[in-house]
């Protein structure tokens, strides 16, 4: 038995590391950098279908399209944004200047965004990013009957560009 302890320790270490890696990458999640993919089991299926996560450049950004079925009475489209990191400072980011919304079909919108902070720490920030649901000509940016997809781009948050795309679940 004394001769076998190094092998037993090695096997135990491999099992421990493998189990940890499996736990980190839970089933149903997508942790590919830049994926902007739907995530996470649990919660209401429709709500989960509206969540996108991008993990790249040492920053995890989670965006939830809050009101695809019924835009609020103030006429804005709303996105809940959460950012988490331990490698860069997030406190100086102005998301109102880093965001572009691209409906398909339709013209891109990069002005008129507002930010309502819920947490503005240096490494953990969250809030609601809003944009009027009208383009420069007064046409709806997002129309559940005509909009096939909606893309939110966020620039310079640890990487040059993050893309969050909703289609099919926004009707």
N, C-alpha and C positions, 0 to 999 in steps of 0.2 A: 504494500500500500504506500509506503514511503517513497518508492520509486515513481509512482503514478501521480503524485500531487502536482507536478508541473503541468502535466497534460490536463488534469481536472481543472486547474486554475485557468488554463488557456481556453478550454471549452466553455467554462462558466463566463469568462470575459467576452467571448464571441457571442454567446447567447444574450448577455446583458446589453451589449452594443446593438445587436440586431433587433432586440425587443424595443430598445429606445428609439431607433430609427423608424420602426414600424409605428410606434405611438405618435411620433412627431408628424408623420405623413398619414393622417387619418383617412379612412375610406370616404370617398365623396368629396374630398378637398382637392384643389389643384394648386400646387405650390411652384409651378414652373415660373421662372422669372419672366415678367412681361406678359403673362397670360391674360390678365384682365378677365379671367374666367369666372363662371358661377361657382360658388363655394358652399361648403359646410352643411352637413346634415343637421337636422333639428329645426325647430321653429316652424312657422307656417310655410308650406311649400311655395306659395305665390310670393311671399316676402323674400324667401331665400333665392328665388329665381331673379330677384331684382338686385342682388348683392354681387359685386365684382371685387376681386382682390388682385393686386399686382405686387409682387415681392421682387424687387430688384434694387441694386445699388445700396444695399444695407437699409432700405426703408420699405416698410410694408404700408401700402395705401389701400384702404377699403372704401368703396363707394357704393351707396345704395340709392337707387332712383326711387324717391319717396312717393311720387304722385303721378304715375302713368295713367291710371284709370280716371282720376278726377283732379285736374289741376286746381290748386287752391283759389279761393275767391280773389286773392290779390293778383291773379294772372301770371304767376311765376311758375317755373319748373324748379323743383327742389331736389338736391342731392345731399345726402348725409355723407360727410367725408371724415375718415379717421386716418391718422398717420402715426406710425410708431417706428422708432429707431433708437439705436444706442451708438450710432456712428457719426451722425451729422446733426447740426442745429436746424430745427424746423421753425424757430420763433420768428425769423426774418422773412419767411415766405408770404407773399401776398397772392393768395389763390385767385383773387379777382383779376389779376393781371396774367396769371399763368394758365387760365382755363380757356378752352375753345369748345363750343358745342356744334356738332355737325349732324343735322338731320339728313336722312336719306329717303326721298329726295329733298333737296333744299340747300340753302346757302349757309355757310359756316358763320357762327356768331362768336365774337370774342370781346364784345363790350357789353356793359350793363350788368355784369355779375356783382352780387353782394355776398358778404361773408358774415354769418352770425356765429361767433365763437361760442363753443360749449366748454372747451378746454384748450388753453393756449400755452402749454408747456414747451420747453426747449426740445424735448425728445418725444412727447406725446401730445398731439393736437387733434382736436375734433371740432366739428361745427356743421352748419348747413350752408351750402353754396347754392345761391338762387340766381336765376336769370329770367328776365321777362319772356313770356311765351309769345313774343311778337318780333318779327324781323324789322328792318329799317322801313319796309314798305307797309307794315301793319299786318302782314300775314302771319298766321300761327307758325311757330317753329315746329312744334310738336302737335300733330293731329292724329289721334289714335286710329282714325279710319284711313289716312293717307300715308302716314309715316311708317316706312318699312323697318327702319333701324334708326337708332340714336347713338351717337358716339360722343363721349366726353373725353377730351384730351387735356392732360395736365403736364406742363413743361417744367423741367429743371427741378424735380424733387428727387435728388440722388442720381437720376439718370436724365438724359435729354428729353425723353418723351414717354408718357404712360398713356395707354389707350384703353378706355372702358366702353364696351359695346353692348347695347341691348337690342334684341330683335326677337320677334315672335312672342315674347312675354309681355310686350308693352301694349297689346291690343285690349 
